[in-house]
Amino acid sequence: MKPKYLAALGFYAVLALLAGFTLDGVFRIAVWIFLLGLAAKIWIANAAGW
């Protein structure tokens, strides 16, 4: 795996944890969905070899 790929996923994981501890309700879920979409985009790009 590429180091940038792992760094990006780690960064998204840290942001998700921070959102879980600091946000409430619907806004927290919206942030988690947004971060999940970004992580999926990174994963697909890595699988395609970009």
C-alpha positions in Angstrom: 0.0 0.0 0.0 1.1 3.5 -0.6 2.0 5.7 2.4 -0.2 8.5 1.2 -3.1 6.1 1.1 -2.6 5.0 4.7 -2.0 8.6 5.9 -5.3 9.7 4.3 -7.3 6.9 5.8 -5.6 7.6 9.2 -6.5 11.2 9.0 -10.1 10.4 8.2 -10.2 8.0 11.1 -8.9 10.7 13.5 -11.5 13.2 12.1 -14.2 10.7 12.6 -13.2 10.1 16.2 -13.1 13.8 16.9 -16.5 14.2 15.4 -17.8 11.4 17.5 -16.6 13.1 20.7 -17.4 16.7 19.9 -20.6 16.7 17.7 -24.2 15.7 18.5 -27.1 14.3 16.6 -27.7 14.6 12.9 -24.6 16.8 12.3 -22.3 14.1 13.6 -23.9 11.5 11.3 -23.6 13.8 8.4 -19.9 14.3 9.0 -19.4 10.6 9.3 -21.2 10.0 6.0 -19.1 12.7 4.4 -15.8 11.2 5.7 -17.0 7.7 4.7 -17.5 9.0 1.1 -14.0 10.5 1.1 -12.5 7.3 2.4 -14.3 5.3 -0.2 -13.1 7.6 -3.0 -9.5 7.2 -1.8 -9.9 3.4 -1.6 -11.4 3.2 -5.1 -8.6 5.4 -6.5 -6.0 3.2 -4.8 -7.6 0.0 -6.1 -7.6 1.4 -9.6 -3.9 2.2 -9.4 -4.1 6.0 -9.6 
